[in-house]
């Protein structure tokens, strides 16, 4: 088995092993440390000695021994250690508690940033260094953030199990939001020289597939997976060989991944027949409408606009309104799109946002107002921390000025 295949296997098994230990012993923070040590041991031993017959059981056994050794060293917990040591050779449970682990990492006591970091560490199997690199912060800063998150979960007195009723449904929405944030950061990095962070996008898709396997009837889980697949299918066509951004209407659609598109379309079709339309499913339906068009000119913009209208009603958000303005401009002209954008000028969340500036520039360009378009493209370029987006916006500014 290649080193790369072993790495993929360890990443897949990490949340299963952690959930097995957390269910048996509690003490999430200590279990997480023990599992990381077991994974590190496997990464060293398995390539040299070969894969054990039961890799998951091997990891559970090694992590359990590490945890018990740690507890033995704590003299203040000697009585508890004795009871735990009696279970030193636990049976590997057949159930996969990854969903429970996702819910725990997305505890409401944590901030969104902490939920994302802890999910990538505990469920995604990424190292602290990998997460820190992905979000462009020092490793020490990320380590402290993850440590605080685990301490807050412990202070909240959380038990390892799925919440009930309304709390479970509410926590699931948080889980979906965290996965959505991870994917978005991977698909369009908020800062740095690269437009994509493919490892994050792949990890978000992998985790959402796992969630969908456990909750196949949930329309929003299905919708989120479909949205990721349909969006990620365009990745190869989104940049030139030099790494410059290519907008949707100029992309070579033959480079879109048809396998991901077909899978996403099937998921959307199956879920649209369900009893309710949620925000992720509606966004997936919009992505499916774009995927159905062989060329940009064949896009059914009336359908796109209608879907954004519904999305705006059930999940009001300035970014939804911004995207609806683009669709409206395609069906009713750029002046109509600009009129809708004016409704966002008083929204503090959009003040100086590069997306609002760039869309306004695009629509001004369509009206023939090149001076206004140039000014807004330049302002948008200065407002984004993404170097790829900045280069693109500066090139648009130069084009309208010329």
CORUR-V998920 format. One record per residue. N is the residue number from 0. RES is the residue in one letter. SS is DSSP state (2 for helix, 1 for strand, 0 for the rest). PHI is phi in whole degrees, -180 to 180 (* if undefined). D_FIRST is the distance of its C-alpha to the first C-alpha in whole Angstrom. Layout:
N;RES;SS;PHI;D_FIRST  N;RES;SS;PHI;D_FIRST
//
This chain:
0;X;0;*;0  1;X;0;-71;4  2;X;2;-61;7  3;X;2;-65;8  4;X;2;-67;6  5;X;2;-65;7  6;X;2;-61;10  7;X;2;-63;11  8;X;2;-65;10  9;X;2;-64;12  10;X;2;-65;15  11;X;2;-72;15  12;X;2;-82;16  13;X;2;-53;18  14;X;2;-66;21  15;X;2;-68;21  16;X;2;-70;21  17;X;2;-62;23  18;X;2;-67;26  19;X;2;-65;25  20;X;2;-70;26  21;X;2;-64;29  22;X;2;-66;31  23;X;2;-78;31  24;X;2;-109;32  25;X;0;71;33  26;X;0;51;33  27;X;2;-54;31  28;X;2;-62;31  29;X;2;-67;30  30;X;2;-63;28  31;X;2;-63;26  32;X;2;-65;26  33;X;2;-66;25  34;X;2;-66;22  35;X;2;-61;21  36;X;2;-66;21  37;X;2;-66;19  38;X;2;-64;16  39;X;2;-64;17  40;X;2;-62;16  41;X;2;-65;13  42;X;2;-63;12  43;X;2;-86;13  44;X;2;-83;12  45;X;2;-62;9  46;X;2;-62;7  47;X;2;-87;10  48;X;2;-104;11  49;X;0;97;8  50;X;0;-75;8  51;X;0;-67;11  52;X;0;-61;13  53;X;0;-127;14  54;X;2;-57;13  55;X;2;-65;16  56;X;2;-64;18  57;X;2;-60;17  58;X;2;-65;17  59;X;2;-63;21  60;X;2;-65;22  61;X;2;-66;21  62;X;2;-63;22  63;X;2;-63;25  64;X;2;-63;26  65;X;2;-62;26  66;X;2;-66;28  67;X;2;-68;31  68;X;2;-59;31  69;X;2;-65;32  70;X;2;-69;34  71;X;2;-65;36  72;X;0;-75;36  73;X;0;-97;39  74;X;2;-65;42  75;X;2;-68;44  76;X;2;-115;41  77;X;2;-60;42  78;X;2;-67;43  79;X;2;-68;40  80;X;2;-63;37  81;X;2;-64;39  82;X;2;-67;38  83;X;2;-74;35  84;X;2;-63;34  85;X;0;-64;35  86;X;0;-108;32  87;X;0;-67;29  88;X;0;-120;27  89;X;0;-70;27  90;X;0;-75;26  91;X;0;-79;23  92;X;0;-66;25  93;X;0;-77;24  94;X;0;-78;26  95;X;0;-103;24  96;X;0;-97;26  97;X;2;-60;25  98;X;2;-62;28  99;X;2;-61;30  100;X;2;-64;28  101;X;2;-60;29  102;X;2;-63;33  103;X;2;-67;33  104;X;2;-67;31  105;X;0;-101;34  106;X;0;-62;37  107;X;0;-65;40  108;X;0;-74;41  109;X;0;-98;39  110;X;0;-75;39  111;X;2;-60;37  112;X;2;-64;36  113;X;2;-70;35  114;X;2;-60;33  115;X;2;-65;31  116;X;2;-63;30  117;X;2;-68;29  118;X;2;-63;27  119;X;2;-65;25  120;X;2;-76;24  121;X;2;-80;24  122;X;2;-98;23  123;X;0;-80;21  124;X;0;77;19  125;X;0;-75;21  126;X;0;-77;22  127;X;2;-59;26  128;X;2;-63;25  129;X;2;-64;23  130;X;2;-66;26  131;X;2;-62;29  132;X;2;-65;28  133;X;2;-64;28  134;X;0;-106;31  135;X;0;56;32  136;X;0;-127;34  137;X;0;-61;33  138;X;2;-60;31  139;X;2;-62;33  140;X;2;-65;35  141;X;2;-68;32  142;X;2;-61;31  143;X;2;-66;35  144;X;2;-64;35  145;X;2;-67;32  146;X;2;-63;34  147;X;2;-63;37  148;X;2;-63;35  149;X;2;-66;34  150;X;2;-66;37  151;X;2;-67;39  152;X;2;-63;37  153;X;2;-66;38  154;X;2;-66;42  155;X;0;-75;42  156;X;0;70;41  157;X;0;-72;39  158;X;0;-97;37  159;X;0;-86;34  160;X;0;-180;35  161;X;0;-75;36  162;X;0;-67;39  163;X;0;-102;42  164;X;2;52;44  165;X;2;-63;45  166;X;2;-65;43  167;X;2;-64;39  168;X;2;-64;40  169;X;2;-65;41  170;X;2;-68;38  171;X;2;-62;36  172;X;2;-63;38  173;X;2;-67;37  174;X;2;-57;33  175;X;2;-63;33  176;X;2;-65;35  177;X;2;-64;33  178;X;2;-63;30  179;X;2;-63;32  180;X;2;-65;33  181;X;2;-62;29  182;X;2;-64;29  183;X;2;-61;32  184;X;2;-66;31  185;X;2;-75;28  186;X;2;-78;30  187;X;0;-136;33  188;X;0;-61;33  189;X;0;-74;36  190;X;1;-157;36  191;X;1;100;35  192;X;0;-86;34  193;X;0;-99;32  194;X;0;-73;33  195;X;0;-109;29  196;X;0;-124;27  197;X;2;-60;24  198;X;2;-62;21  199;X;2;-69;24  200;X;2;-62;25  201;X;2;-63;22  202;X;2;-66;22  203;X;2;-62;25  204;X;2;-65;24  205;X;2;-61;21  206;X;2;-67;23  207;X;2;-70;26  208;X;2;-61;24  209;X;2;-61;23  210;X;2;-65;27  211;X;2;-65;28  212;X;2;-64;26  213;X;2;-90;28  214;X;0;-130;31  215;X;0;-66;32  216;X;0;-91;35  217;X;0;-80;36  218;X;2;-63;37  219;X;2;-75;37  220;X;2;-64;33  221;X;2;-63;33  222;X;2;-62;35  223;X;2;-65;33  224;X;2;-62;29  225;X;2;-62;31  226;X;2;-60;33  227;X;2;-62;30  228;X;2;-64;28  229;X;2;-67;32  230;X;2;-76;32  231;X;2;-66;28  232;X;0;-60;29  233;X;0;-89;31  234;X;2;-54;29  235;X;2;-61;29  236;X;2;-88;33  237;X;2;-82;34  238;X;1;-136;34  239;X;0;-80;35  240;X;0;-61;33  241;X;0;-85;35  242;X;0;91;34  243;X;0;-82;37  244;X;1;-70;37  245;X;0;-117;38  246;X;0;-66;40  247;X;2;-55;40  248;X;2;-75;43  249;X;2;-110;42  250;X;0;-75;38  251;X;0;-80;37  252;X;2;-72;36  253;X;2;-70;34  254;X;2;-89;31  255;X;0;-68;31  256;X;0;-80;28  257;X;2;-67;30  258;X;2;-63;27  259;X;2;-66;27  260;X;2;-64;31  261;X;2;-61;31  262;X;2;-65;29  263;X;2;-64;31  264;X;2;-63;34  265;X;2;-64;33  266;X;2;-64;33  267;X;2;-65;36  268;X;2;-60;38  269;X;2;-67;37  270;X;2;-83;38  271;X;2;-64;41  272;X;0;-82;43  273;X;0;-74;42  274;X;0;-75;45  275;X;0;-144;45  276;X;0;-110;44  277;X;0;-103;42  278;X;2;-59;41  279;X;2;-71;38  280;X;2;-66;38  281;X;2;-65;41  282;X;2;-64;39  283;X;2;-65;37  284;X;2;-64;40  285;X;2;-66;41  286;X;2;-62;38  287;X;2;-66;38  288;X;2;-63;41  289;X;2;-65;40  290;X;2;-66;37  291;X;2;-73;40  292;X;0;-86;42  293;X;0;-68;41  294;X;0;-135;43  295;X;2;-61;44  296;X;2;-67;47  297;X;2;-92;47  298;X;0;-63;45  299;X;0;-83;47  300;X;2;-68;49  301;X;2;-65;51  302;X;2;-68;48  303;X;2;-58;46  304;X;2;-64;49  305;X;2;-63;50  306;X;2;-67;47  307;X;2;-66;47  308;X;2;-61;51  309;X;2;-64;49  310;X;2;-61;47  311;X;2;-64;49  312;X;2;-75;51  313;X;2;-90;49  314;X;0;-143;47  315;X;0;-57;49  316;X;0;-161;47  317;X;2;-61;49  318;X;2;-69;45  319;X;2;-66;46  320;X;2;-61;50  321;X;2;-61;48  322;X;2;-68;46  323;X;2;-65;49  324;X;2;-63;51  325;X;2;-64;49  326;X;2;-66;49  327;X;2;-63;53  328;X;2;-62;54  329;X;2;-74;52  330;X;2;-102;54  331;X;2;-121;58  332;X;0;102;57  333;X;2;-62;56  334;X;2;-63;60  335;X;2;-65;59  336;X;2;-65;55  337;X;2;-64;57  338;X;2;-62;59  339;X;2;-69;56  340;X;2;-61;55  341;X;2;-61;58  342;X;2;-69;57  343;X;2;-94;54  344;X;0;-63;56  345;X;0;-92;58  346;X;0;-85;54  347;X;2;-60;53  348;X;2;-67;49  349;X;2;-107;50  350;X;0;-61;52  351;X;0;72;51  352;X;0;-70;48  353;X;2;-66;46  354;X;2;-66;45  355;X;2;-64;49  356;X;2;-64;50  357;X;2;-72;48  358;X;2;-66;49  359;X;2;-62;53  360;X;2;-61;53  361;X;2;-61;51  362;X;2;-73;54  363;X;2;-63;56  364;X;2;-61;55  365;X;2;-66;56  366;X;2;-81;59  367;X;0;96;60  368;X;0;-85;60  369;X;2;-69;59  370;X;2;-65;60  371;X;2;-65;59  372;X;2;-63;55  373;X;2;-59;55  374;X;2;-61;56  375;X;2;-75;53  376;X;2;-62;51  377;X;2;-64;51  378;X;2;-65;52  379;X;2;-64;48  380;X;2;-61;47  381;X;2;-72;48  382;X;2;-86;47  383;X;0;-94;43  384;X;1;-94;41  385;X;1;-86;38  386;X;2;-66;39  387;X;2;-64;37  388;X;2;-66;40  389;X;2;-63;43  390;X;2;-61;42  391;X;2;-63;43  392;X;2;-66;46  393;X;2;-66;47  394;X;2;-68;47  395;X;2;-66;48  396;X;2;-62;51  397;X;2;-65;52  398;X;2;-68;52  399;X;2;-70;55  400;X;2;-69;57  401;X;0;-69;57
//
